[in-house]
Amino acid sequence: MRIGGIQKTSLIDYPEKISAIIFTQGCNFRCRYCYNSKLVLPELFEEPIDEKEIFSFLEKRKGKIDGVVISGGEPTIHKDLPFFVKKIKEMGFLVKIDTNGTNAKMIEELINKNLVDYIAMDIKAPIEKYEKITQVSVDKNNILKTIEILMNSSLEYEFRTTYVKSLLSFDDFRKMGKMIKNAKLYAIQAFLPTKTLIDKSLQNEERPNIEEMNKVAEIMRRYVKKCIIRE
Ligand code: SF4
């Protein structure tokens, strides 16, 4: 595993749990609105944190946190992710994985081997529009397969989308709603312009206001069981 960072405590990243977050280095997407460029662009990578350091930190967090969130970057590009999370599970922690859904095979393995308790998958755009956001060619069957695996599993999961007004229309949300029809939980988060964006041209992009976020939520509630707006 290449680990680029750790957040000792979070009250918001694992629903209703206290967690620590481990950030993996590297991603197979280049989402225009991504503000994690230090974890995505190899030229910006810092020296990875030794796994031993991570496990000794987690040892000290026993009894203080409920779970560990593995985020990125994209965790599933690391072949040893199943082995890594197995060790975390064996320490007694719940495990949540944040993914862009490009490695359906690994997600299936993690679920089948009971190595994960919660998965949050990004839905970047209607499937035919993915490349407009990710700026790389995307195996769309893998994305659709991961959606299907999550929806057919008994695992706790959520789908989520970052709403950038210049990139996604209300009609795009209708199409995304159809892609994840009957999903248990969907979260929309408003795009946040920062200095570290992969696509600098979005720095002057206006953040969606609460009325626009509510409109999107209203659209998505026609398709999913529960839709929330996340700050
Ligand atoms: S937002 Fe996109 S580029 Fe950034 S880490 Fe997530 S999937 Fe990768």
Boltz pocket constraint, residues with backbone or C-beta under 6 A from the ligand:
constraints:
  - pocket:
      binder: B
      contacts: [[A, 27], [A, 28], [A, 29], [A, 30], [A, 31], [A, 33], [A, 34], [A, 35], [A, 36], [A, 40], [A, 72], [A, 73], [A, 74], [A, 100]]
      max_distance: 6.0
